[in-house]
């Protein structure tokens, strides 16, 4: 073990895979350490350490971001915007007065994550960058994500997989906060050795046929440093709903974040249905924003929103769940 004013490093073994652990104390320190080949950033470790144990990833170096100065701050800016450090705990975001009061959909989504223990451990950056929970991928079965040439879920166990924008990989993204952030049109700040860049959340996740080792545009040597929400996304009517197989401690079968801004504009995003949070078609959002919808109009809009869904052999039930959540959200936004 090396101990100094700027870092702590130690070699750790999980199962049969050894790696060097480094606790970064500044952004520059984190970026410098992540510049080494085979390095991976870590938040709370609730997914990364499990993924290492399961053989999904095998970093040579793990860089812990939780001690980076200011990385866990949640702050409202002079212009009314919200900045959430990537190391902010999911629990702390859920309970923060400003988030609960002005960005309620995000607070509700964070509150629905896993168990209290997971919410206290997990960080916002780590939650956004977690790997898919597909059974085949996590168990080492050959698939597109593991470098294979086929998706075994197509003719196999696909009950929990995508119904829109599927293929060649049909895994869904497991994050609850990501769905709310999509409806709130958040910006994700990504830091590397050379530059810090800002990416709209609609461009943060890559397509299913993208890189095998990640589901986001965060490249090797980079890490999520913050999440920013504009003042335009604050207030209004906001809801997050999640349907699960169990009532607690489970990933979403289908979820929805729905926002009617103070300007009257509507934004809706769904989880559990695609490889990334899925924004409802803007024409549907505009019709919901127009108001005055009766039950028949709401049913018609929900059907239109799901017109292009392509369920697999065993997950057609998700279409019904998604329709029910859409209808509920549209009614709520109209009140």
Secondary structure, 3 states (H helix, E strand, C coil): CEECCCCEEEEEEECCEEEEEEECCCHHHHHHHHCCCCEEEECCCCCHHHHHHCCCCCCCEEEECCCCCCCCCEEECCCCCEEEECCCEHHHHHHCHHHHHHCHHHHHHHHCCCCHHHHHHCEHHHHHCCCCCCHHHHCCCCCCCCCCCCCHHHHCCCCCCCCCCCCCCCCCCCCCHHHHHHHCCCEEEEECCCCEEEEEHHHCECCCCCCCCCCECCCCCCEEEEEEECHHHCCCEEEEEEECCCCCCCCCCEEEEEEECCCCCEEEEEECCCCCCEECCHHHHHHHHHCCCCHHHHHHHHHHHCCCCCCCCCCCHHHHHHHHHHHHHHHHHCC
